[in-house]
Amino acid sequence: MSWHDCHVHAFRIVEGEHGTGELEFDLDYILQWTPQQEKFSFLLVPVVLRFHEVFGLRIALDWATPTAGLGPFSLNEIERRTEHRERYTATLWRLELNWPAGAIEFEARGFTQIAYGREVVSHNQVLSPSERVAA
């Protein structure tokens, strides 16, 4: 799966057990990039991307430096790696952002992604509010 250029409209932290929680992102997932002469069209669907048993969350987002208006942030990629700890092997995640500058880092057991709206073909990489309604 690739989350390159997917726009995040909201995120939510749901408290869990033992100091962990669920981290949810409401985003426009790009299912397909289709070249059309000098530009692309995109097949998009609104989804909830949920990370499970999240621990050690670190968020760095900067809308101030580029003096940008507040709007959805765009993902560059999601990286996953493992790191051996004293009693377990941790799965570490890094969500690198295209815009604005920043990253979101944490440890999590895994993730699920669930579509909740209809697929839309667009020349934009982000859906409008009317296109993001549940199917």
C-alpha positions as semicolon CSV with decimal commas, in nm:
position;residue;x (nm);y (nm);z (nm)
1;M;0,000;0,000;0,000
2;S;0,112;0,353;-0,067
3;W;-0,008;0,666;0,106
4;H;0,195;0,908;-0,109
5;D;0,009;1,238;-0,155
6;C;-0,291;1,122;0,053
7;H;-0,450;1,414;0,241
8;V;-0,539;1,383;0,610
9;H;-0,848;1,576;0,719
10;A;-0,851;1,475;1,086
11;F;-0,683;1,255;1,341
12;R;-0,810;1,120;1,670
13;I;-0,656;0,953;1,973
14;V;-0,865;0,690;2,150
15;E;-0,738;0,595;2,495
16;G;-0,672;0,225;2,540
17;E;-0,534;-0,006;2,805
18;H;-0,190;-0,011;2,968
19;G;-0,089;0,333;2,839
20;T;-0,154;0,256;2,472
21;G;-0,436;0,371;2,247
22;E;-0,572;0,379;1,895
23;L;-0,454;0,649;1,654
24;E;-0,703;0,718;1,373
25;F;-0,656;0,923;1,058
26;D;-0,944;1,032;0,833
27;L;-0,789;1,058;0,490
28;D;-0,848;1,052;0,115
29;Y;-0,680;0,733;-0,006
30;I;-0,559;0,737;-0,367
31;L;-0,651;0,400;-0,517
32;Q;-0,519;0,477;-0,865
33;W;-0,318;0,741;-1,054
34;T;-0,417;0,761;-1,422
35;P;-0,201;0,964;-1,668
36;Q;-0,408;1,185;-1,900
37;Q;-0,203;1,388;-2,149
38;E;-0,016;1,648;-1,939
39;K;-0,181;1,572;-1,603
40;F;-0,330;1,289;-1,395
41;S;-0,673;1,185;-1,277
42;F;-0,709;1,008;-0,944
43;L;-0,944;0,744;-0,810
44;L;-0,998;0,838;-0,444
45;V;-1,198;0,701;-0,153
46;P;-1,236;0,838;0,202
47;V;-1,095;0,596;0,461
48;V;-1,016;0,564;0,829
49;L;-0,659;0,446;0,883
50;R;-0,634;0,311;1,240
51;F;-0,312;0,214;1,418
52;H;-0,348;-0,028;1,712
53;E;-0,184;-0,024;2,055
54;V;-0,001;0,302;1,988
55;F;0,272;0,408;2,229
56;G;0,534;0,685;2,232
57;L;0,350;0,923;1,998
58;R;0,546;1,220;1,865
59;I;0,380;1,477;1,635
60;A;0,558;1,765;1,456
61;L;0,348;1,974;1,216
62;D;0,438;2,327;1,109
63;W;0,185;2,545;0,929
64;A;0,352;2,863;1,068
65;T;0,687;2,861;0,884
66;P;0,537;2,857;0,532
67;T;0,266;3,101;0,656
68;A;0,010;2,867;0,507
69;G;-0,362;2,857;0,562
70;L;-0,484;2,574;0,782
71;G;-0,597;2,279;0,575
72;P;-0,547;1,904;0,537
73;F;-0,188;1,785;0,557
74;S;-0,042;1,562;0,287
75;L;0,154;1,241;0,348
76;N;0,472;1,166;0,160
77;E;0,502;0,809;0,282
78;I;0,456;0,576;0,576
79;E;0,768;0,393;0,689
80;R;0,765;0,083;0,908
81;R;1,065;-0,077;1,077
82;T;1,129;-0,311;1,367
83;E;1,360;-0,259;1,659
84;H;1,459;-0,524;1,914
85;R;1,388;-0,425;2,271
86;E;1,475;-0,606;2,595
87;R;1,152;-0,809;2,610
88;Y;0,995;-0,772;2,266
89;T;1,039;-0,653;1,910
90;A;0,880;-0,312;1,855
91;T;0,721;-0,201;1,529
92;L;0,802;0,166;1,473
93;W;0,610;0,387;1,232
94;R;0,700;0,723;1,074
95;L;0,449;0,921;0,871
96;E;0,656;1,168;0,673
97;L;0,465;1,470;0,544
98;N;0,480;1,646;0,207
99;W;0,308;1,956;0,332
100;P;0,331;2,126;0,568
101;A;0,671;2,020;0,700
102;G;0,660;1,757;0,969
103;A;0,632;1,395;1,073
104;I;0,433;1,172;1,304
105;E;0,620;0,890;1,481
106;F;0,505;0,614;1,716
107;E;0,518;0,249;1,806
108;A;0,213;0,036;1,716
109;R;0,118;-0,329;1,686
110;G;-0,036;-0,287;1,340
111;F;-0,306;-0,106;1,144
112;T;-0,637;-0,144;0,965
113;Q;-0,779;0,074;0,690
114;I;-1,152;0,089;0,621
115;A;-1,323;0,277;0,337
116;Y;-1,645;0,451;0,439
117;G;-1,745;0,647;0,129
118;R;-1,783;0,605;-0,243
119;E;-1,496;0,604;-0,490
120;V;-1,455;0,933;-0,681
121;V;-1,257;1,011;-0,998
122;S;-1,103;1,357;-0,973
123;H;-0,825;1,573;-1,118
124;N;-0,743;1,670;-0,757
125;Q;-0,564;1,456;-0,499
126;V;-0,804;1,566;-0,227
127;L;-1,181;1,523;-0,203
128;S;-1,422;1,809;-0,137
129;P;-1,641;1,790;0,176
130;S;-1,942;1,687;-0,036
131;E;-1,740;1,401;-0,191
132;R;-1,634;1,271;0,151
133;V;-1,980;1,171;0,274
134;A;-2,046;0,812;0,381
135;A;-2,182;0,580;0,112
